[in-house]
Amino acid sequence: MFISNAYAQAAGGSTEQQLMGFLPIILMFVVLYFLMIRPQMKRAKEHKTMLESLKKGDEVVTGGGVVGKITKVGESYVTLEVARSGEEFVEMHFQKGAIQTLLPNGTIKSI
């Protein structure tokens, strides 16, 4: 009368069709890994290696843009000579993680 009959439907599809539905998502994760995650991990590893190899006399740039020559290297801190006036010089202390770039020796002429 007022209520229609409910009929059972066939199964959703084969396993192959379900796998093809997930294929774009899987491909997105693969592309994301090779374009974003892997290069970032490589840069982090190179930065860690650079921080471990810091030594007295190296010229560096910090994340804040301060340029200086390393005078002391500690476990987690570095002392930079950032200015010199005659026999007096200005030293600043930074965490090792703040060191951004290692410059070639002889880059800084005014210190």
Secondary structure, DSSP 8 states (H G I E B T S, - for coil): --S--------S--HHHHHHHHHHHHHHHHHHIIIIIHHHHHHHHHHHHHHHT--TT-EEEETT--EEEEEEE-SSEEEEEEEEETTEEEEEEEEGGGEEEEE-TT-----
